[in-house]
Amino acid sequence: MTTEPRLSAEKRKDRWLAAAQDRARLLALGALFVLGLALTSATGDRNLAKLWAVLFTPFLAGCAVALSVYETTVNWWLLRRRGITVVATFKENVHGTGPDGETTVTKVYTFTDASGTRRTYSGGGGKLVATDPARVEVTYDPYDQDRIAARKGPVVRTFSFLAYALLGPPASALTVAYPFVFGAVILMS
């Protein structure tokens, strides 16, 4: 039998807020689906309502991709613009359980920011700059405590840029074009 430590009031509040935000997003998506279904049904064309029901899921997938591209771009831009790069020292491995029940290991690194505050970076895969103890370069945003990223080597950065440049714009363009294409289909029917 294993026991879990009791969560602090702050962590319980953070989990409650995250769950409330997830519920609000699901409710908004459900309302959007019902609104679209009601509007297409109001036209009297059953095929249009079926088209809405079938194309709604790809629309959501496109929105998720566009949101991911947006967040990645904002993080990259802000870290490039105002980020400070420091060397973080390996502290410990944190063992946990993933959603599939498998054991996960997360490396935790510590560093001191420009204001003298001790901060941690959880992750890995950064450019190793020293060993014994392991040290990696991380870039943090002094204005946002949660925006921290490990610096990657030039090969990884090149492949990441190519993937972003080749996949991001088409996915974003398809997501933006979807309402217009759907509107055109409605007008043509």
ChimeraX commands (.cxc) that place a marker at each C-alpha (Angstrom):
marker #1 position 0.00,0.00,0.00 radius 0.5
marker #1 position 1.34,3.43,-0.93 radius 0.5
marker #1 position 0.30,6.73,0.50 radius 0.5
marker #1 position 0.32,10.05,-1.29 radius 0.5
marker #1 position 1.40,13.18,0.57 radius 0.5
marker #1 position -1.39,15.64,1.29 radius 0.5
marker #1 position -1.43,18.46,-1.23 radius 0.5
marker #1 position -1.01,22.01,-0.02 radius 0.5
marker #1 position -3.97,24.38,-0.26 radius 0.5
marker #1 position -2.24,26.21,-3.13 radius 0.5
marker #1 position -1.79,23.01,-5.18 radius 0.5
marker #1 position -5.38,21.95,-4.51 radius 0.5
marker #1 position -6.56,25.38,-5.68 radius 0.5
marker #1 position -4.37,25.13,-8.82 radius 0.5
marker #1 position -5.83,21.70,-9.64 radius 0.5
marker #1 position -9.36,22.95,-9.05 radius 0.5
marker #1 position -8.77,25.96,-11.33 radius 0.5
marker #1 position -7.27,23.74,-14.05 radius 0.5
marker #1 position -10.26,21.39,-13.86 radius 0.5
marker #1 position -12.68,24.33,-14.00 radius 0.5
marker #1 position -10.89,25.72,-17.06 radius 0.5
marker #1 position -11.04,22.31,-18.76 radius 0.5
marker #1 position -14.77,22.08,-18.06 radius 0.5
marker #1 position -15.30,25.60,-19.43 radius 0.5
marker #1 position -13.42,24.73,-22.63 radius 0.5
marker #1 position -15.44,21.55,-23.12 radius 0.5
marker #1 position -18.66,23.43,-22.49 radius 0.5
marker #1 position -17.69,26.11,-25.05 radius 0.5
marker #1 position -16.82,23.46,-27.64 radius 0.5
marker #1 position -20.10,21.66,-27.00 radius 0.5
marker #1 position -22.01,24.94,-27.33 radius 0.5
marker #1 position -20.19,25.70,-30.59 radius 0.5
marker #1 position -21.10,22.28,-31.97 radius 0.5
marker #1 position -24.77,22.63,-30.96 radius 0.5
marker #1 position -24.94,26.17,-32.36 radius 0.5
marker #1 position -23.47,25.05,-35.68 radius 0.5
marker #1 position -25.80,22.08,-35.79 radius 0.5
marker #1 position -28.81,24.28,-35.02 radius 0.5
marker #1 position -27.87,26.82,-37.68 radius 0.5
marker #1 position -27.28,24.20,-40.35 radius 0.5
marker #1 position -30.48,22.39,-39.38 radius 0.5
marker #1 position -32.41,25.64,-39.62 radius 0.5
marker #1 position -31.60,25.80,-43.33 radius 0.5
marker #1 position -33.67,22.66,-43.80 radius 0.5
marker #1 position -30.85,20.84,-45.59 radius 0.5
marker #1 position -30.08,17.63,-43.69 radius 0.5
marker #1 position -26.90,17.09,-45.72 radius 0.5
marker #1 position -25.53,20.40,-44.49 radius 0.5
marker #1 position -26.13,19.38,-40.87 radius 0.5
marker #1 position -24.40,16.06,-41.54 radius 0.5
marker #1 position -21.49,17.91,-43.15 radius 0.5
marker #1 position -21.18,20.11,-40.04 radius 0.5
marker #1 position -21.21,17.07,-37.77 radius 0.5
marker #1 position -18.54,15.29,-39.84 radius 0.5
marker #1 position -16.25,18.31,-40.32 radius 0.5
marker #1 position -16.43,19.59,-36.75 radius 0.5
marker #1 position -13.80,17.13,-35.45 radius 0.5
marker #1 position -11.22,17.99,-38.16 radius 0.5
marker #1 position -11.92,21.65,-37.40 radius 0.5
marker #1 position -11.11,21.08,-33.72 radius 0.5
marker #1 position -7.94,19.18,-34.66 radius 0.5
marker #1 position -6.90,22.09,-36.85 radius 0.5
marker #1 position -7.62,24.53,-34.03 radius 0.5
marker #1 position -5.50,22.44,-31.65 radius 0.5
marker #1 position -2.60,22.43,-34.12 radius 0.5
marker #1 position -2.94,26.18,-34.69 radius 0.5
marker #1 position -3.02,26.81,-30.92 radius 0.5
marker #1 position 0.08,24.66,-30.44 radius 0.5
marker #1 position 1.90,26.53,-33.20 radius 0.5
marker #1 position 0.82,29.84,-31.65 radius 0.5
marker #1 position 2.01,28.89,-28.14 radius 0.5
marker #1 position 5.30,27.55,-29.48 radius 0.5
marker #1 position 5.84,30.75,-31.46 radius 0.5
marker #1 position 5.04,33.00,-28.50 radius 0.5
marker #1 position 7.37,31.04,-26.20 radius 0.5
marker #1 position 10.14,31.03,-28.78 radius 0.5
marker #1 position 9.74,34.75,-29.50 radius 0.5
marker #1 position 9.60,35.84,-25.87 radius 0.5
marker #1 position 12.54,33.66,-24.84 radius 0.5
marker #1 position 14.59,34.96,-27.80 radius 0.5
marker #1 position 13.57,38.55,-27.10 radius 0.5
marker #1 position 13.93,38.84,-23.34 radius 0.5
marker #1 position 15.17,35.45,-22.12 radius 0.5
marker #1 position 18.27,35.00,-20.00 radius 0.5
marker #1 position 20.41,31.92,-20.55 radius 0.5
marker #1 position 22.06,30.31,-17.54 radius 0.5
marker #1 position 23.64,26.99,-16.66 radius 0.5
marker #1 position 21.41,24.73,-14.56 radius 0.5
marker #1 position 22.84,21.95,-12.41 radius 0.5
marker #1 position 21.27,18.49,-12.14 radius 0.5
marker #1 position 19.52,18.06,-8.80 radius 0.5
marker #1 position 17.53,14.79,-8.92 radius 0.5
marker #1 position 15.43,12.36,-10.88 radius 0.5
marker #1 position 11.73,12.50,-10.03 radius 0.5
marker #1 position 9.87,9.24,-10.57 radius 0.5
marker #1 position 6.19,9.28,-11.37 radius 0.5
marker #1 position 3.47,7.44,-13.22 radius 0.5
marker #1 position 2.31,8.46,-16.68 radius 0.5
marker #1 position -1.28,8.37,-17.91 radius 0.5
marker #1 position -0.68,4.90,-19.36 radius 0.5
marker #1 position 0.47,3.53,-15.99 radius 0.5
marker #1 position 4.15,3.39,-16.99 radius 0.5
marker #1 position 6.84,4.74,-14.69 radius 0.5
marker #1 position 8.27,8.07,-15.81 radius 0.5
marker #1 position 11.54,9.72,-14.85 radius 0.5
marker #1 position 11.90,13.48,-15.02 radius 0.5
marker #1 position 15.24,15.20,-14.54 radius 0.5
marker #1 position 15.18,18.27,-12.32 radius 0.5
marker #1 position 17.80,20.99,-12.65 radius 0.5
marker #1 position 18.32,24.04,-10.42 radius 0.5
marker #1 position 19.69,27.48,-11.18 radius 0.5
marker #1 position 19.76,30.95,-9.70 radius 0.5
marker #1 position 18.04,33.67,-11.73 radius 0.5
marker #1 position 19.19,37.28,-12.09 radius 0.5
marker #1 position 17.28,38.37,-8.99 radius 0.5
marker #1 position 19.03,35.73,-6.86 radius 0.5
marker #1 position 16.00,33.45,-6.60 radius 0.5
marker #1 position 16.64,29.71,-6.74 radius 0.5
marker #1 position 14.53,28.17,-9.54 radius 0.5
marker #1 position 14.07,24.72,-10.99 radius 0.5
marker #1 position 13.69,23.38,-14.51 radius 0.5
marker #1 position 12.01,20.00,-14.97 radius 0.5
marker #1 position 12.61,18.24,-18.23 radius 0.5
marker #1 position 15.65,17.25,-20.10 radius 0.5
marker #1 position 17.00,16.95,-23.53 radius 0.5
marker #1 position 18.97,20.14,-23.24 radius 0.5
marker #1 position 22.46,20.74,-24.51 radius 0.5
marker #1 position 24.83,19.15,-21.98 radius 0.5
marker #1 position 27.62,21.63,-21.20 radius 0.5
marker #1 position 29.34,19.78,-18.35 radius 0.5
marker #1 position 29.23,16.54,-16.42 radius 0.5
marker #1 position 29.70,15.47,-12.80 radius 0.5
marker #1 position 27.19,16.88,-11.96 radius 0.5
marker #1 position 25.38,17.24,-15.26 radius 0.5
marker #1 position 24.76,20.82,-16.34 radius 0.5
marker #1 position 22.57,22.09,-19.16 radius 0.5
marker #1 position 21.86,25.52,-20.58 radius 0.5
marker #1 position 18.36,26.81,-19.93 radius 0.5
marker #1 position 16.75,30.07,-21.00 radius 0.5
marker #1 position 14.15,31.61,-18.71 radius 0.5
marker #1 position 11.86,34.60,-18.98 radius 0.5
marker #1 position 12.44,36.97,-16.05 radius 0.5
marker #1 position 8.84,38.23,-16.37 radius 0.5
marker #1 position 7.14,34.80,-16.44 radius 0.5
marker #1 position 8.09,32.16,-13.88 radius 0.5
marker #1 position 6.68,29.30,-15.97 radius 0.5
marker #1 position 8.43,30.08,-19.26 radius 0.5
marker #1 position 11.67,28.09,-19.18 radius 0.5
marker #1 position 13.21,26.03,-21.98 radius 0.5
marker #1 position 16.35,23.99,-22.31 radius 0.5
marker #1 position 18.72,25.11,-25.03 radius 0.5
marker #1 position 19.10,22.50,-27.73 radius 0.5
marker #1 position 22.09,21.83,-29.95 radius 0.5
marker #1 position 22.30,23.31,-33.46 radius 0.5
marker #1 position 21.13,20.12,-35.20 radius 0.5
marker #1 position 18.00,19.82,-33.03 radius 0.5
marker #1 position 17.26,23.52,-33.47 radius 0.5
marker #1 position 17.60,23.19,-37.24 radius 0.5
marker #1 position 15.23,20.20,-37.42 radius 0.5
marker #1 position 12.77,21.92,-35.08 radius 0.5
marker #1 position 12.79,25.03,-37.25 radius 0.5
marker #1 position 12.28,22.99,-40.43 radius 0.5
marker #1 position 9.37,21.07,-38.89 radius 0.5
marker #1 position 7.83,24.32,-37.64 radius 0.5
marker #1 position 8.34,26.10,-40.98 radius 0.5
marker #1 position 7.04,23.20,-43.07 radius 0.5
marker #1 position 4.10,22.07,-40.91 radius 0.5
marker #1 position 3.03,25.17,-38.98 radius 0.5
marker #1 position 1.93,27.55,-41.76 radius 0.5
marker #1 position -0.10,24.98,-43.72 radius 0.5
marker #1 position -1.88,23.78,-40.55 radius 0.5
marker #1 position -2.60,27.36,-39.51 radius 0.5
marker #1 position -3.80,28.28,-43.02 radius 0.5
marker #1 position -6.15,25.29,-43.12 radius 0.5
marker #1 position -7.59,26.20,-39.74 radius 0.5
marker #1 position -8.16,29.82,-40.76 radius 0.5
marker #1 position -9.63,28.80,-44.14 radius 0.5
marker #1 position -12.07,26.24,-42.71 radius 0.5
marker #1 position -14.87,28.67,-41.70 radius 0.5
marker #1 position -14.67,30.38,-45.10 radius 0.5
marker #1 position -14.78,27.09,-46.99 radius 0.5
marker #1 position -17.66,25.89,-44.84 radius 0.5
marker #1 position -19.45,29.20,-45.43 radius 0.5
marker #1 position -18.95,28.82,-49.18 radius 0.5
marker #1 position -20.43,25.31,-49.03 radius 0.5
marker #1 position -23.46,26.68,-47.17 radius 0.5
marker #1 position -23.96,29.42,-49.76 radius 0.5
marker #1 position -23.63,27.00,-52.67 radius 0.5
marker #1 position -26.23,24.59,-51.31 radius 0.5
marker link #1:1,2 radius 0.2
marker link #1:2,3 radius 0.2
marker link #1:3,4 radius 0.2
marker link #1:4,5 radius 0.2
marker link #1:5,6 radius 0.2
marker link #1:6,7 radius 0.2
marker link #1:7,8 radius 0.2
marker link #1:8,9 radius 0.2
marker link #1:9,10 radius 0.2
marker link #1:10,11 radius 0.2
marker link #1:11,12 radius 0.2
marker link #1:12,13 radius 0.2
marker link #1:13,14 radius 0.2
marker link #1:14,15 radius 0.2
marker link #1:15,16 radius 0.2
marker link #1:16,17 radius 0.2
marker link #1:17,18 radius 0.2
marker link #1:18,19 radius 0.2
marker link #1:19,20 radius 0.2
marker link #1:20,21 radius 0.2
marker link #1:21,22 radius 0.2
marker link #1:22,23 radius 0.2
marker link #1:23,24 radius 0.2
marker link #1:24,25 radius 0.2
marker link #1:25,26 radius 0.2
marker link #1:26,27 radius 0.2
marker link #1:27,28 radius 0.2
marker link #1:28,29 radius 0.2
marker link #1:29,30 radius 0.2
marker link #1:30,31 radius 0.2
marker link #1:31,32 radius 0.2
marker link #1:32,33 radius 0.2
marker link #1:33,34 radius 0.2
marker link #1:34,35 radius 0.2
marker link #1:35,36 radius 0.2
marker link #1:36,37 radius 0.2
marker link #1:37,38 radius 0.2
marker link #1:38,39 radius 0.2
marker link #1:39,40 radius 0.2
marker link #1:40,41 radius 0.2
marker link #1:41,42 radius 0.2
marker link #1:42,43 radius 0.2
marker link #1:43,44 radius 0.2
marker link #1:44,45 radius 0.2
marker link #1:45,46 radius 0.2
marker link #1:46,47 radius 0.2
marker link #1:47,48 radius 0.2
marker link #1:48,49 radius 0.2
marker link #1:49,50 radius 0.2
marker link #1:50,51 radius 0.2
marker link #1:51,52 radius 0.2
marker link #1:52,53 radius 0.2
marker link #1:53,54 radius 0.2
marker link #1:54,55 radius 0.2
marker link #1:55,56 radius 0.2
marker link #1:56,57 radius 0.2
marker link #1:57,58 radius 0.2
marker link #1:58,59 radius 0.2
marker link #1:59,60 radius 0.2
marker link #1:60,61 radius 0.2
marker link #1:61,62 radius 0.2
marker link #1:62,63 radius 0.2
marker link #1:63,64 radius 0.2
marker link #1:64,65 radius 0.2
marker link #1:65,66 radius 0.2
marker link #1:66,67 radius 0.2
marker link #1:67,68 radius 0.2
marker link #1:68,69 radius 0.2
marker link #1:69,70 radius 0.2
marker link #1:70,71 radius 0.2
marker link #1:71,72 radius 0.2
marker link #1:72,73 radius 0.2
marker link #1:73,74 radius 0.2
marker link #1:74,75 radius 0.2
marker link #1:75,76 radius 0.2
marker link #1:76,77 radius 0.2
marker link #1:77,78 radius 0.2
marker link #1:78,79 radius 0.2
marker link #1:79,80 radius 0.2
marker link #1:80,81 radius 0.2
marker link #1:81,82 radius 0.2
marker link #1:82,83 radius 0.2
marker link #1:83,84 radius 0.2
marker link #1:84,85 radius 0.2
marker link #1:85,86 radius 0.2
marker link #1:86,87 radius 0.2
marker link #1:87,88 radius 0.2
marker link #1:88,89 radius 0.2
marker link #1:89,90 radius 0.2
marker link #1:90,91 radius 0.2
marker link #1:91,92 radius 0.2
marker link #1:92,93 radius 0.2
marker link #1:93,94 radius 0.2
marker link #1:94,95 radius 0.2
marker link #1:95,96 radius 0.2
marker link #1:96,97 radius 0.2
marker link #1:97,98 radius 0.2
marker link #1:98,99 radius 0.2
marker link #1:99,100 radius 0.2
marker link #1:100,101 radius 0.2
marker link #1:101,102 radius 0.2
marker link #1:102,103 radius 0.2
marker link #1:103,104 radius 0.2
marker link #1:104,105 radius 0.2
marker link #1:105,106 radius 0.2
marker link #1:106,107 radius 0.2
marker link #1:107,108 radius 0.2
marker link #1:108,109 radius 0.2
marker link #1:109,110 radius 0.2
marker link #1:110,111 radius 0.2
marker link #1:111,112 radius 0.2
marker link #1:112,113 radius 0.2
marker link #1:113,114 radius 0.2
marker link #1:114,115 radius 0.2
marker link #1:115,116 radius 0.2
marker link #1:116,117 radius 0.2
marker link #1:117,118 radius 0.2
marker link #1:118,119 radius 0.2
marker link #1:119,120 radius 0.2
marker link #1:120,121 radius 0.2
marker link #1:121,122 radius 0.2
marker link #1:122,123 radius 0.2
marker link #1:123,124 radius 0.2
marker link #1:124,125 radius 0.2
marker link #1:125,126 radius 0.2
marker link #1:126,127 radius 0.2
marker link #1:127,128 radius 0.2
marker link #1:128,129 radius 0.2
marker link #1:129,130 radius 0.2
marker link #1:130,131 radius 0.2
marker link #1:131,132 radius 0.2
marker link #1:132,133 radius 0.2
marker link #1:133,134 radius 0.2
marker link #1:134,135 radius 0.2
marker link #1:135,136 radius 0.2
marker link #1:136,137 radius 0.2
marker link #1:137,138 radius 0.2
marker link #1:138,139 radius 0.2
marker link #1:139,140 radius 0.2
marker link #1:140,141 radius 0.2
marker link #1:141,142 radius 0.2
marker link #1:142,143 radius 0.2
marker link #1:143,144 radius 0.2
marker link #1:144,145 radius 0.2
marker link #1:145,146 radius 0.2
marker link #1:146,147 radius 0.2
marker link #1:147,148 radius 0.2
marker link #1:148,149 radius 0.2
marker link #1:149,150 radius 0.2
marker link #1:150,151 radius 0.2
marker link #1:151,152 radius 0.2
marker link #1:152,153 radius 0.2
marker link #1:153,154 radius 0.2
marker link #1:154,155 radius 0.2
marker link #1:155,156 radius 0.2
marker link #1:156,157 radius 0.2
marker link #1:157,158 radius 0.2
marker link #1:158,159 radius 0.2
marker link #1:159,160 radius 0.2
marker link #1:160,161 radius 0.2
marker link #1:161,162 radius 0.2
marker link #1:162,163 radius 0.2
marker link #1:163,164 radius 0.2
marker link #1:164,165 radius 0.2
marker link #1:165,166 radius 0.2
marker link #1:166,167 radius 0.2
marker link #1:167,168 radius 0.2
marker link #1:168,169 radius 0.2
marker link #1:169,170 radius 0.2
marker link #1:170,171 radius 0.2
marker link #1:171,172 radius 0.2
marker link #1:172,173 radius 0.2
marker link #1:173,174 radius 0.2
marker link #1:174,175 radius 0.2
marker link #1:175,176 radius 0.2
marker link #1:176,177 radius 0.2
marker link #1:177,178 radius 0.2
marker link #1:178,179 radius 0.2
marker link #1:179,180 radius 0.2
marker link #1:180,181 radius 0.2
marker link #1:181,182 radius 0.2
marker link #1:182,183 radius 0.2
marker link #1:183,184 radius 0.2
marker link #1:184,185 radius 0.2
marker link #1:185,186 radius 0.2
marker link #1:186,187 radius 0.2
marker link #1:187,188 radius 0.2
marker link #1:188,189 radius 0.2
view
